[in-house]
Amino acid sequence: MEFRDLKRQYEYLKEDMDKAIQDVITDGQFIMGKQVMELEKVLSEYVGKKHCITCANGTDALQLALMAWDIGPGDAVFVPDFTFFSSGEVVVTVGATPIFVDVCNQTYNIDTESLKMMIEKVKTEGKLVPKVIIAVDLFGQPANYDEIKKIAKENNMFILEDAAQGFGGKIGKDVACSFGDISITSFFPAKPLGCYGDGGAIFTDDDEWNGMIRSLRVHGKGVSKYDNIRIGMNSRLDTLQAAVLLTKFSVFVQEEMEAIQTIARKYTKELMGLVKTPIVLNGYVSSWAQYTIQLADKVQRDGLQEYLKRNGVPSMIYYQKPMHCQRAFEHIRYNHADYKVTNRLCDTVLSLPFHPYMAIEEVSYVTELIKGYLKE
């Protein structure tokens, strides 16, 4: 059993995928070919944003957004404590200071009460200026943007939506990557919409930011790549990855999003009451980057993971260490007591095998193993 079975997906798409890849090889336009521009158009229309700028990966997408806003030394950027490292890494990369915020126990997304508390704390200390809220759509479910937007407006801050795991998620009719002043996603292969390498995209309605990011992603170019008007980076999506994503996109929207809802419901039906199952808020749709359960404690969680492994079932722990405990951030002082939910989640969460091509019988096998382990 695969944790996320990309081989089955390829077999399903094989004829169209092979042709799309061969077309790129035949054309020979491997960097910024016509498929890249076509993909940007398709994605911007789907998300409902004026501009989509593709780039090399989701981490670069975050950094490019911060660079477009000229975020740097003296600026505070607020980041969930329970997320992947890159969400905080990019803040330090541009010279700003990450301020980590606890998350909600139900959704794993940023806790708006903790966010307000940390903003006030920074203001009171007076050493940094609150500038950006990075709201992560963790495991596929969008964050609480109604409240986040109120907080951002009250404090004159930007919202950077990190939908690296959230592409395809919704609040009502609005889709992920439409909620931030700038929003980003990742096309890492295991993401809801993934390519066959690294890739990312940035979304905004702002013409000036769009122009800035398009310049920054190609060495700060002006009218051409040999006219360099600012310091930028090399972060282009290659044409092969664009072709892969174009081939996957319609199937993702028309088939895979529905399939994963069925699999998630099956998991929840079988496991509810035995472990803490994921909660999708009323009016929200998750794109289910992961199906993550909570166990009673670290001993039970680690024991279950080992038991599943012995029975041929892979699982993952997202994440084993809070952001505020990462060695890379040890130069910044954090109060461990400010992150009670995150501290507990890192000891109790376990993500189960999950993908659109998973058979219901496979879900049953996994859940029966979990039931058997808990009985023991």
C-alpha positions, 0 to 999 in steps of 0.5 A: 500500500502506498501513502499517496499512490501517484503510480495509480494516478499515472496509469489512469492518465497515462495516454494523455500524460505521455502525449503532453510530455512528448509534445514538450520534448518535441517542441523543445521549449523547456523553460517558459514554453506555451504550456506555462502561460496556458497553465497560468490562465487556467489556474487564475480562472479557477481561483478567481484571481486576476493574476497567476504567476507560476514559479519553481516551488511553494517555498519560493512562492512565499518568499516572492510574496514577501519580497514584493511587499518589501518585508525585511528587518524590523518586521514581524510576520505571524505564522502558525506554530503547527506547519511545515518549516518553509512557512517560517523559513522564508520570513528569516530569509528576507530578514524579518522575524517570525512570530509563531501562533498557536493553532485550533485543536479542531482544524489545525489552522491558526487560532485567531485568539492566539493571533490577536494575543501575539500581535498585541504582545509584539506591539507592547514590546515595541521592537518589531512592526506587525506586517504580515499574517501567513495563514496556512490552509493545513491538510486541505481546509482553508483557515478562518479568513472571516476573522483573519481579515478583520484582524489584518484590517484592524492592524494594517497588515497583509494576509499571505495565504499559504495554500500549499496543502489547500488547493481545491479547498473552499469556503462556500463558493470561494476557493483556496488561493483566493483569500489572501492579499497574495496567495500561494500554492505548491505543486510538490508531487504529493500535494492535492494537485501535484506535478512530477517535480517541484512547482508553485504558483502565486495569485493576486488581483494587484497589478503592481505586485504581479509585475514585481513578482514576475520581475523577481522570479527571473533575476529582477528583470526589466524589459528582458532577462539581461536588463536587471533592475532589482535583485531577484531570484531564479524561480521559473516553472519548467514547461514539462511540469506545466504540461503535467499539471494541465493534464491533471487539472481537469481530472482533479476538479471533475473527479478527484475532489469528489473521490477524496470526499468519499474516502474521507467519509469512509475513514470518519465513519469507521473511526469516529469515537475511537480516535479524534477524527478530522473536522471540516467546518460547516460551509467549508470543503477540504481538499484533503492533503492529509487525513490526520487522526489524533491519538490519546498520547505519544505512546499510543500514537507511536505504537499505532504507527509501528503496528501499521508498518508491521502490517504493510500500511505506511503512515506519517507524522505531520509534524513531530516538532513545533516551529518554535522548537526548531533549532533554526529559530533558537536565536528568537525567544519564544514562550513554550507555554504559548503553544499548548495545542501545538505541543500536544498535536506534535505528540498525538497526530498521525496521518493515514494513507489517503489519495483519490485512487484508494479503494474502499477495501483498502480504507477498510483494511486500515481502519480494521487494523486501527480498531484491532490495535486499540482493542489490544 
